[in-house]
Amino acid sequence: MERTDSSVGTVEPEMLAEPIDWHAYHTSAPVMGLENGSAPVTDYVSSDEFERERERIFRRAWLIVARVEEVSAPGDFITITVPTVNASVVITRGKDNQLRAFHNTCSHRGVALVCESKGNALIFRCPYHAWTYGIDGSLRAIPSEQDFPDVDKSKSGLAQIHLDIWDGYIFLNFADKPEQTLREFLGGLDTLLDGMTFEDYPFLIRYQEEVAANWKLLVNAFNEGYHIPFLHSRTLVPQLQTPDNPYLQYHDIRRFGPHTSSTLQRNFDWKPLSPVLQFAVAHMLPTSVPDLEAIASGKGLTLHPGINVVGIPNFGTEVVTIFPNVILQPLANGYLLFIFWPTAADRMTVDVRIYSKAAPTNLREEFAAANMLAASRDVLTEDISMSQIQQRGLATRVKEKVYFGENEAHLRFFTKAVESFMSGT
């Protein structure tokens, strides 16, 4: 039966197949070999455990911090803070077009060398004593150099951080010597998603929020649909829930080293009722509503062969968890990236990045962008609020364990991945 939805145009009959039997794509946790149905509460509240996580996970894993478009021309640089490892970082593109990352610390007496958030330069000059460095990190000049006979300039450049790139994402590794290459670390996830055209969605809306909860709680929240019918009853349920999948089980759970990917449905019978929402959904920012223009042209992130591999007809998004702290969600018209930076056992910074095709070009599109951003923040606020309530409950330690159902396979797998890194394997 053909359906006309004024928010997105006419959807052809063949796009709306009969409801699928989601059980055909569901694998319970025990079948996946995941028998760990619980985890100790101390994993979420212990300061000692968090300090071990800093060293055994975040100083060993490859971490997403930026995209190559942020440093696209020779001389470009950005400064970023990686709070979990207490690092201020300068990422540069040298005259040789190579990307490099350095600790933002002068070799003289430790001053933060670069104070701007971004720019273009060939040299960096320390604001304290004017020690001067090339954009390649080399120490070029020391005022009154004769007073520093013990300093070998060839060995006293900026401290370099291991950097590698996958599909335009800049990863850093803070180990003295990484245990794995980035490709080895990605464990096949890179092969599955290679060639996704993230660069086609350069317009970025970004915001950060401080959250009083353990970082693993939000990673868990993004990896199960069990809570959606209850916590997100007013926001996501109308768009996602269908009678044949009332608890929003994820489809086609796949594992790649410590990373996972799975497919989430949407409700094709949903459409925004008001003209305002119809316009907002149709024109701006990533959405789970199909991008008919992209489908017609054969382009778009959701048409990549690594997305919706099982081919469910009511596809919503792919939920990709890049261990330890990143959730990537390709959608129509763009994608979402969430990075969770823990700063204490019960605190984190959430870095939210919303990528779409282009900046608004008129007031109507600016309105649509603001509307969709508000909708996105509403959903995240629900998750954040519940995680903070959860943290307060766990902090009482009146319970020794949290429990993972057979429908929470992702949570069991993520817990095992954390345990593996913590044990050094």
Stockholm file with secondary structure:
# STOCKHOLM 1.0

chainA/1-425         MERTDSSVGTVEPEMLAEPIDWHAYHTSAPVMGLENGSAPVTDYVSSDEFERERERIFRRAWLIVARVEEVSAPGDFITITVPTVNASVVITRGKDNQLRAFHNTCSHRGVALVCESKGNALIFRCPYHAWTYGIDGSLRAIPSEQDFPDVDKSKSGLAQIHLDIWDGYIFLNFADKPEQTLREFLGGLDTLLDGMTFEDYPFLIRYQEEVAANWKLLVNAFNEGYHIPFLHSRTLVPQLQTPDNPYLQYHDIRRFGPHTSSTLQRNFDWKPLSPVLQFAVAHMLPTSVPDLEAIASGKGLTLHPGINVVGIPNFGTEVVTIFPNVILQPLANGYLLFIFWPTAADRMTVDVRIYSKAAPTNLREEFAAANMLAASRDVLTEDISMSQIQQRGLATRVKEKVYFGENEAHLRFFTKAVESFMSGT
#=GR chainA/1-425 SS CCEEETTTEEECGGGSCCCCCGGGGCCCTTTTTCCCCEEETHHHHCHHHHHHHIIIIITTSCEEEEEGGGGCSTTEEEEEEEGGGTEEEEEEECTTSCEEEEESCCTTTCCCCCCSSEEECSEEECTTTCCEEETTSCEEECTTGGGCTTCCGGGCSCCEEEEEEETTEEEEECSSSCSSCHHHHHTTHHHHHTTCCGGGCCEEEEEEEEESSCHHHHHHHHTCSTTHHHHTTTTTHHHHCBTTBTTCCCEEEEEETTEEEEEEECCTTCCCSSHHHHHHHHHSSCBSSCCHHHHHHTCSGGGSTTSSTTCCTTEEEEEEEETTTEEEEEEBTEEEEEEEEEEETTEEEEEEEEEESSCCCSHHHHHHHHHHHHHHHHHHHHHHHHHHHHHHHHHTCCCSEEECCTTCHHHHHHHHHHHHHHTTC
#=GC SS_cons         CCEEETTTEEECGGGSCCCCCGGGGCCCTTTTTCCCCEEETHHHHCHHHHHHHIIIIITTSCEEEEEGGGGCSTTEEEEEEEGGGTEEEEEEECTTSCEEEEESCCTTTCCCCCCSSEEECSEEECTTTCCEEETTSCEEECTTGGGCTTCCGGGCSCCEEEEEEETTEEEEECSSSCSSCHHHHHTTHHHHHTTCCGGGCCEEEEEEEEESSCHHHHHHHHTCSTTHHHHTTTTTHHHHCBTTBTTCCCEEEEEETTEEEEEEECCTTCCCSSHHHHHHHHHSSCBSSCCHHHHHHTCSGGGSTTSSTTCCTTEEEEEEEETTTEEEEEEBTEEEEEEEEEEETTEEEEEEEEEESSCCCSHHHHHHHHHHHHHHHHHHHHHHHHHHHHHHHHHTCCCSEEECCTTCHHHHHHHHHHHHHHTTC
//
